[in-house]
Amino acid sequence: MTAPLEPVDRLWKSAQFLPQTVRLLGTRYRALFLAHARLCRPEGDAAAVADALVFADWMFRQERVGLLDNERDALKRDARALRRRFRLHRRGEAAEAVEKWKLTQWIGL
């Protein structure tokens, strides 16, 4: 088993899956992601994807973080693109992203 990644490492790995959101949030992305990182523990082969999806969900639930309309739209587009390919499984603080096509191949569909 590999050691869990530091929050800053997770920040940059997840940023690859949220390009529009990161571009529009700019320097706020780092502060917001690090606040989220304390609450979540991504696992599995696609841990960075799980982290990105949980971050998007967390952002939509935040009432005190004022997102502009274009920031909210970018977050929706990034999350939608990830959800087309991955399914998110949560168990308490743990989150794991699994590719959808692997599930359908495994069950024979």
N, C-alpha and C positions, 0 to 999 in steps of 0.2 A: 504494500500500500504506500502511496506517495504522501509526502507531507503536505498539509494544506498550504495554499498560496497565501502570501501576504496580501493585505487589502490593496496596496498600490499595484502589485502584479495583476491582481484580479481586475483592477480598474482599466488597465491598458489592454488586457486580453478581451474584456467585454466590449471595450470601445470599438473593436473591429466589427462587431455585430450591430452596432448602433451608430452608423456613420453620420446620418443626417442629424440625429439628436445631439451627438457630441459636437458637431460643427455649430449648431445653433445655440446650445447651452454655453459653449466656450468654457471659461474658467469655472463657471458654476457646476459643470459636470463633475469635476473632481470632488468638491465639497459634498455634493448630493450623493455621489456614489459611495464615498467613504462613510457617510451616515447610514446608507442602506447596507453596506458590507458587514456592519456589526450585527445585523439581524438575520443574516442568511448564511448558509453553509452549502455551497454548490458541490455536487459529487458527480462521478461518472466520467465517461469519455468526452462528453460535451459540456464540461463544467462551466466554461466561459459563456456558452449559449444559455445555460440555465441561469447563470448570474445576470445576463442581459435581460432575459425574460422576467425574472423576479424583480429586477430594478425597474423595468417598465411598469409592471403591476404596482409596485410600491409608489412610483411617481404619480400614477393616476389616482391613488388613494390619498395623497398628501393634500391637505387643504391649506396649509400655511405656505406652501411653495407656489408662488404665483407664476404659472407658465403662460407665456404669450400664446396666441392662437397658432402661430406658425411653429412654435416649439412643441405644442401639444399635437399638432398634425404630423410633425416629423417623428415624434415618439410613436404615434399610432402606426405610421407607415413602416418604421423599423420593426416594431413588435409584430405587425401583420406578416411581414416577410419571413420572420423567424418562425411564426406559428404555422405557416404553410408547410414548413419542412420538419419542424420539431414538435413534440408533445412534451409538456412539462408535468412532472410528477413531484408532489410535495409530501414530505413526512416531517411535520414540525418545522424546525429550522432548516432541515436538509431539503435540497431541491436537485432534481436530476432531469436533464433534457435527453429525450430519446428520439432518434430519427424515425419519422412515421413509416417510411418505406421499409425499414427493417422489421417493424412490427407486423406489417402486412405480409412480408415474405415469411416470417416465422410462423404465422398462423395459416399460411397457405392461400392467401387471397391474391 
